[in-house]
């Protein structure tokens, strides 16, 4: 079976973001302030992509798909954090914004793609796992059409 590890991450995140916007646009939508907010203190400017909210949601879905255990907001803050430039002083690591991650996870929960595990974090629901699997399969089929030599599944 094809999993999210078998397709390029950039293709998967881009396709997931498009599908989330199209299919769950009424549930997963950026708040009005998302046009002006930075994604963390380590960033100098807000994201330039107008659909960055959906890209982050797709990235969170992929991370949850690949995780073997529940992931909490603090761990996501560390994953999406970065180095804060401090002029002539050495840079220091800073975590990403927790509010953005929390709101995206809440929206994914309302969409039924993620569920909360008490006091441990969040995991992908069965609906979320099948949703990601469908997108992965679509991408894999397109990759096979482009490069048939990639077929290694089912051949012995």
C-alpha positions as a printed Julia matrix, in Angstrom:
156×3 Matrix{Float64}:
   0.0    0.0     0.0
   1.21   3.48   -0.8
   1.78   5.78    2.19
   2.74   9.41    2.68
   6.39   8.31    2.9
   6.26   7.1    -0.72
   5.41  10.44   -2.37
   7.33  13.73   -2.23
   6.3   15.85    0.74
   6.01  19.07   -1.26
   3.57  17.51   -3.73
   1.51  15.98   -0.93
   1.28  19.2     1.09
   0.4   21.28   -1.97
  -2.36  18.86   -3.07
  -3.72  18.48    0.47
  -3.89  22.26    0.85
  -5.85  22.59   -2.39
  -8.28  19.84   -1.4
  -8.74  21.21    2.13
  -9.58  24.63    0.74
 -12.0   23.2    -1.82
 -13.73  20.53    0.28
 -13.58  21.93    3.83
 -13.53  25.66    3.05
 -16.47  26.43    5.34
 -14.85  24.68    8.33
 -11.14  25.25    7.73
 -10.72  28.91    6.95
  -8.22  31.53    8.06
  -9.36  34.17   10.55
  -9.33  37.8     9.41
  -6.12  38.57   11.27
  -4.18  35.89    9.38
  -3.28  38.39    6.65
  -1.17  40.41    9.08
   0.2   37.93   11.6
   3.67  36.39   11.65
   3.86  32.63   12.19
   6.36  33.03   15.02
   8.7   35.46   16.72
  11.59  34.19   14.62
   9.96  35.48   11.42
  10.45  39.01   10.16
   7.34  39.24    7.95
   3.95  37.56    7.6
   3.68  34.78    4.99
   3.49  36.08    1.43
   1.25  33.24    0.19
  -2.44  34.09    0.57
  -3.26  30.39    1.18
  -0.61  29.8     3.84
  -3.27  28.76    6.37
  -4.26  25.76    4.22
  -0.62  24.88    3.58
   0.06  24.83    7.33
  -3.07  22.73    7.91
  -1.93  20.27    5.23
   1.53  20.13    6.76
   0.04  19.41   10.18
  -2.07  16.6     8.66
   1.05  15.08    7.1
   2.98  15.3    10.38
   0.12  13.59   12.23
  -0.05  10.91    9.53
   3.65  10.11    9.91
   3.66  10.3    13.73
   3.59   7.11   15.73
   2.26   8.82   18.84
   0.03  11.8    19.64
   1.54  15.22   18.98
   0.69  18.18   21.19
   0.74  21.9    20.47
   4.13  22.43   22.14
   5.75  19.83   19.94
   4.23  21.44   16.84
   5.54  24.8    18.05
   9.03  23.3    18.15
   8.63  21.66   14.73
   7.58  24.93   13.07
   9.96  27.15   15.07
  13.14  28.71   13.73
  16.2   30.79   14.49
  15.55  34.35   15.64
  18.03  36.73   14.08
  19.34  39.15   16.66
  21.54  41.5    14.66
  25.2   41.05   15.47
  24.41  38.66   18.35
  24.21  34.94   17.59
  20.77  33.64   16.59
  18.68  31.69   19.1
  15.94  29.13   18.48
  12.39  30.34   19.12
   9.17  28.36   18.96
   6.37  29.11   16.47
   3.04  30.69   17.39
   0.85  28.34   19.42
  -2.37  30.19   18.63
  -2.14  29.48   14.91
  -1.41  25.79   15.45
  -4.18  25.47   18.07
  -6.79  27.08   15.81
  -5.82  24.89   12.85
  -6.02  21.75   14.99
  -9.44  22.81   16.3
 -10.66  23.34   12.73
  -9.28  19.95   11.67
 -11.11  18.41   14.64
 -14.39  20.03   13.57
 -13.83  18.65   10.07
 -13.45  15.17   11.58
  -9.88  14.66   10.33
  -8.14  14.84   13.72
  -9.13  13.71   17.19
  -7.84  14.61   20.62
  -6.25  12.04   22.92
  -6.79  13.16   26.49
  -3.8   15.01   27.94
  -1.43  13.62   25.28
  -2.09  15.56   22.09
  -3.85  14.84   18.83
  -3.81  12.0    16.33
  -5.28  11.5    12.89
  -8.79  10.04   12.94
  -9.68   7.12   10.69
 -11.46   9.57    8.37
  -8.34  11.77    8.28
  -6.07   8.81    7.56
  -8.26   7.65    4.67
  -8.46  11.24    3.37
  -4.66  11.51    3.27
  -4.39   8.01    1.79
  -6.68   8.99   -1.11
  -4.59  12.05   -1.89
  -1.39   9.99   -1.67
  -2.82   7.41   -4.07
  -3.82  10.13   -6.58
  -0.32  11.61   -6.5
   1.27   8.17   -6.82
  -0.86   7.38   -9.88
   0.27  10.63  -11.51
   3.91   9.87  -10.74
   3.58   6.4   -12.28
   2.18   7.89  -15.48
   5.13  10.27  -15.69
   7.79   7.71  -14.79
   6.71   4.05  -15.16
  10.07   2.8   -13.85
   8.95   3.86  -10.36
   6.66   0.83  -10.16
   8.07  -1.38   -7.47
   4.82  -2.32   -5.76
   3.27  -5.61   -6.66
   6.28  -6.86   -8.63
   8.26  -9.77   -7.24
